[in-house]
Amino acid sequence: MEGESRLQRFFHHVRRDWQIYLMLLPTIVWFIVFLYKPMYGLQIAFKDYSIFRGVANSPWIGFEHFEHLFSDDQFIRAFWNTIKISALNLIFGFPAPIILALMFNEILHATYKKTAQTIVYLPHFISSVIIAGIVITAFSPSVGIVNTVLGWFGIDSIYFLTKPEWFRPIFVGTGIWQEAGFGSIVFLAAIAGVNPSLYESAVVDGANRWQMMWKITIPSILPTILIMLIIRIGNVMEVSFELIILLYQPATYSTADVVNTFVYRQGLQSGQYDFAAAAGLFNAVVAFVLVMITNTLSRRYTRTSLW
Amino acid sequence: MMNWNLYSRGDKFFAIVVSVLVGMFTAATLYPFIYIAAISFSSGFAAQAGKVVFTPIDSTIEAYKYIVFQREFWISYRNTFIYTIGGTMMSLLFIIPGAYALSRPQLFGRRFLNLFIAFTMWFNAGLIPFYMNMRDLNLLDSMFGIILAFAVNAFNIILLRNFFEAIPQSFEEAARMDGANDFQVLWKVFIPLSKPAIATITLFCIVSRWNGFFWAMVLLQSEEKIPLQVFLRHTLAKLSDDDEFAITQLEAAYSAETVTAAIIVCSVIPVLLVYPWIQKYFEKGILLGGVKE
């Protein structure tokens, strides 16, 4: 009975405000077709999928793919590589934009500051293929500027991109080069929001700029830092695999292969859809749980939730 | 408060050190672009010998000559424009009305619908189911498929919805008094008032379309349909295939490296041209979608 009245209420609403429902319809249909329908297709992670039988008619096999996954050395390695690369990104990549924003805040010369900002924001807008092209060229054994400079010091040329030990430093460094500038915008906005009277009274107390940075600016932007940190931790499973696909090669898989590149190779290149979908599902579930946990923490400690 | 004349000697020293450090980081950001540009105008020999540091060595435009005679280069360049313009228009067509509807308080099931949209930010099916879905929809190797399948994302809708929600009711009421319906309210009141937010979303769309590469690589097979980024990727793949270019570089004044560099320059120039215009908006725009209390 109650359901019926709800339905009636719904139709009453649609009749009255039909225009807004019409405006919403394409978006809702798009989300169903392009984002929710694939979630239905995720069931192949628990099936012995064959392209001829289709998603619905392939037989269920339970957790068999996951059992294979967790005994697959390559997958385990990809999982830990994901964590390690993310950890490096966090340790080196996270403080970079904060430090940059704090430094921008100390620059008095307006034109100098504006020019520097314009330049450091730029790499954010460059595609990963171009970034990869630059990296491959710069680190190439014959052409590359890096080896040219090493040559000046009498160091033999190194084929960096074939060396597993060099992959992560290059990848993380490239990430900092590309994103530190753009990432500083959020922190600069937070710094702009600090109450000026705090600085004024500090000046009266005879504080210098260095002390003001530590005693006023940093504590004031701490909530923003915390929120950005929480977002970063929530996104630990999301490393920019596009760039990895462009930069890695079999010689560097041992340090470069992450879950998403593993999924790409197993699924899209080798056609093991069901097995790769299982790996992708595992990744998505871990990512989802992380986001939920970090958001709850954020709500509790900073009274700001991300939604 | 920040006045050079009031600075103590220590403060001045600190400011100078910081300025130098920022200058170094800025130079380091800029350098790879200069380096690539220098390589693109150098001869293949000079590049191969690792002589290029700041300026072109044995200046030549051979690499550019090589690419302008490649049919795929022009086709992919044209395609990138089609994807960027078509894709951005498609995005706005979905996002603006969708965000308007979601911002309406009278929308039935509004909480559920907003969650329905936002959920996709936290959980998505992943590469394989998405690919299979595109295959089932018959959108493999389809330009329209690329334009449609990446038209909407939850973040942009939520960003614009938040902006719409912040518009004071009085604007809308005035229009309603004049008998405006929802389409008219959106067109005549909300869109004009939301120009900065719409500009920001437009820019996000343009940038992501211009740079889009992964799915274009996976979904498109025909040479006729690939965008510039995928063409560049093909060239890069040749680059790591040393032997193939070993022959040409002995005979020609260009090499795989100088050609790659030239394509990079051609791909970055349009970004540089619109960049000043972009910059006006993104600093504000990035904060629009920011954290909501």
Chai-1 contact restraints between the chains, C-beta under 6 A:
chainA,res_idxA,chainB,res_idxB,connection_type,confidence,min_distance_angstrom,max_distance_angstrom,comment,restraint_id
A,F10,B,F108,contact,1.0,0.0,6.0,A-B,restraint_1
A,H13,B,F108,contact,1.0,0.0,6.0,A-B,restraint_2
A,D17,B,Q106,contact,1.0,0.0,6.0,A-B,restraint_3
A,Q19,B,N181,contact,1.0,0.0,6.0,A-B,restraint_4
A,Q19,B,D182,contact,1.0,0.0,6.0,A-B,restraint_5
A,Q19,B,F183,contact,1.0,0.0,6.0,A-B,restraint_6
A,I20,B,A101,contact,1.0,0.0,6.0,A-B,restraint_7
A,I20,B,R104,contact,1.0,0.0,6.0,A-B,restraint_8
A,I20,B,D182,contact,1.0,0.0,6.0,A-B,restraint_9
A,M23,B,P97,contact,1.0,0.0,6.0,A-B,restraint_10
A,M23,B,Y100,contact,1.0,0.0,6.0,A-B,restraint_11
A,M23,B,A101,contact,1.0,0.0,6.0,A-B,restraint_12
A,L24,B,G98,contact,1.0,0.0,6.0,A-B,restraint_13
A,L24,B,A101,contact,1.0,0.0,6.0,A-B,restraint_14
A,P26,B,F94,contact,1.0,0.0,6.0,A-B,restraint_15
A,T27,B,F94,contact,1.0,0.0,6.0,A-B,restraint_16
A,T27,B,G98,contact,1.0,0.0,6.0,A-B,restraint_17
A,W30,B,V152,contact,1.0,0.0,6.0,A-B,restraint_18
A,F34,B,A149,contact,1.0,0.0,6.0,A-B,restraint_19
A,L35,B,T120,contact,1.0,0.0,6.0,A-B,restraint_20
A,K37,B,N133,contact,1.0,0.0,6.0,A-B,restraint_21
A,P38,B,A125,contact,1.0,0.0,6.0,A-B,restraint_22
A,P38,B,P129,contact,1.0,0.0,6.0,A-B,restraint_23
A,P38,B,F130,contact,1.0,0.0,6.0,A-B,restraint_24
A,P38,B,N133,contact,1.0,0.0,6.0,A-B,restraint_25
A,M39,B,A125,contact,1.0,0.0,6.0,A-B,restraint_26
A,G41,B,P129,contact,1.0,0.0,6.0,A-B,restraint_27
A,G41,B,M132,contact,1.0,0.0,6.0,A-B,restraint_28
A,G41,B,N133,contact,1.0,0.0,6.0,A-B,restraint_29
A,L42,B,A125,contact,1.0,0.0,6.0,A-B,restraint_30
A,L42,B,P129,contact,1.0,0.0,6.0,A-B,restraint_31
A,M103,B,V18,contact,1.0,0.0,6.0,A-B,restraint_32
A,M103,B,V22,contact,1.0,0.0,6.0,A-B,restraint_33
A,E106,B,A15,contact,1.0,0.0,6.0,A-B,restraint_34
A,E106,B,V18,contact,1.0,0.0,6.0,A-B,restraint_35
A,I107,B,S19,contact,1.0,0.0,6.0,A-B,restraint_36
A,L108,B,M2,contact,1.0,0.0,6.0,A-B,restraint_37
A,L108,B,W4,contact,1.0,0.0,6.0,A-B,restraint_38
A,A116,B,V22,contact,1.0,0.0,6.0,A-B,restraint_39
A,A116,B,T26,contact,1.0,0.0,6.0,A-B,restraint_40
A,I119,B,T26,contact,1.0,0.0,6.0,A-B,restraint_41
A,I119,B,T29,contact,1.0,0.0,6.0,A-B,restraint_42
A,I119,B,L30,contact,1.0,0.0,6.0,A-B,restraint_43
A,V120,B,T26,contact,1.0,0.0,6.0,A-B,restraint_44
A,V120,B,T29,contact,1.0,0.0,6.0,A-B,restraint_45
A,F125,B,V207,contact,1.0,0.0,6.0,A-B,restraint_46
A,F125,B,V271,contact,1.0,0.0,6.0,A-B,restraint_47
A,S127,B,N211,contact,1.0,0.0,6.0,A-B,restraint_48
A,S127,B,F213,contact,1.0,0.0,6.0,A-B,restraint_49
A,S127,B,Q229,contact,1.0,0.0,6.0,A-B,restraint_50
A,V129,B,F213,contact,1.0,0.0,6.0,A-B,restraint_51
A,V129,B,Q229,contact,1.0,0.0,6.0,A-B,restraint_52
A,V129,B,L232,contact,1.0,0.0,6.0,A-B,restraint_53
A,V129,B,R233,contact,1.0,0.0,6.0,A-B,restraint_54
A,I130,B,I264,contact,1.0,0.0,6.0,A-B,restraint_55
A,I130,B,S267,contact,1.0,0.0,6.0,A-B,restraint_56
A,G133,B,L236,contact,1.0,0.0,6.0,A-B,restraint_57
A,G133,B,T260,contact,1.0,0.0,6.0,A-B,restraint_58
A,G133,B,I264,contact,1.0,0.0,6.0,A-B,restraint_59
A,I134,B,P32,contact,1.0,0.0,6.0,A-B,restraint_60
A,I134,B,I36,contact,1.0,0.0,6.0,A-B,restraint_61
A,T137,B,E257,contact,1.0,0.0,6.0,A-B,restraint_62
A,S142,B,Q48,contact,1.0,0.0,6.0,A-B,restraint_63
A,S142,B,G50,contact,1.0,0.0,6.0,A-B,restraint_64
A,V143,B,A47,contact,1.0,0.0,6.0,A-B,restraint_65
A,V143,B,G50,contact,1.0,0.0,6.0,A-B,restraint_66
A,V143,B,E257,contact,1.0,0.0,6.0,A-B,restraint_67
A,I145,B,Y35,contact,1.0,0.0,6.0,A-B,restraint_68
A,T148,B,G50,contact,1.0,0.0,6.0,A-B,restraint_69
A,I185,B,E283,contact,1.0,0.0,6.0,A-B,restraint_70
A,I185,B,I286,contact,1.0,0.0,6.0,A-B,restraint_71
A,A189,B,L287,contact,1.0,0.0,6.0,A-B,restraint_72
A,Y199,B,M1,contact,1.0,0.0,6.0,A-B,restraint_73
A,E200,B,M1,contact,1.0,0.0,6.0,A-B,restraint_74
A,N208,B,S8,contact,1.0,0.0,6.0,A-B,restraint_75
A,N208,B,G10,contact,1.0,0.0,6.0,A-B,restraint_76
A,N208,B,D11,contact,1.0,0.0,6.0,A-B,restraint_77
A,R209,B,D11,contact,1.0,0.0,6.0,A-B,restraint_78
A,R209,B,F14,contact,1.0,0.0,6.0,A-B,restraint_79
A,W210,B,F14,contact,1.0,0.0,6.0,A-B,restraint_80
A,I227,B,V291,contact,1.0,0.0,6.0,A-B,restraint_81
A,E242,B,F214,contact,1.0,0.0,6.0,A-B,restraint_82
A,V263,B,L127,contact,1.0,0.0,6.0,A-B,restraint_83
A,G267,B,I128,contact,1.0,0.0,6.0,A-B,restraint_84
A,L268,B,V218,contact,1.0,0.0,6.0,A-B,restraint_85
A,Y273,B,I128,contact,1.0,0.0,6.0,A-B,restraint_86
A,A276,B,I128,contact,1.0,0.0,6.0,A-B,restraint_87
A,A277,B,I128,contact,1.0,0.0,6.0,A-B,restraint_88
A,G280,B,G126,contact,1.0,0.0,6.0,A-B,restraint_89
A,G280,B,L127,contact,1.0,0.0,6.0,A-B,restraint_90
A,G280,B,I128,contact,1.0,0.0,6.0,A-B,restraint_91
A,A284,B,F123,contact,1.0,0.0,6.0,A-B,restraint_92
A,A284,B,G126,contact,1.0,0.0,6.0,A-B,restraint_93
A,F288,B,W122,contact,1.0,0.0,6.0,A-B,restraint_94
A,F288,B,F123,contact,1.0,0.0,6.0,A-B,restraint_95
A,V291,B,W122,contact,1.0,0.0,6.0,A-B,restraint_96
A,T304,B,V291,contact,1.0,0.0,6.0,A-B,restraint_97
A,W307,B,A118,contact,1.0,0.0,6.0,A-B,restraint_98
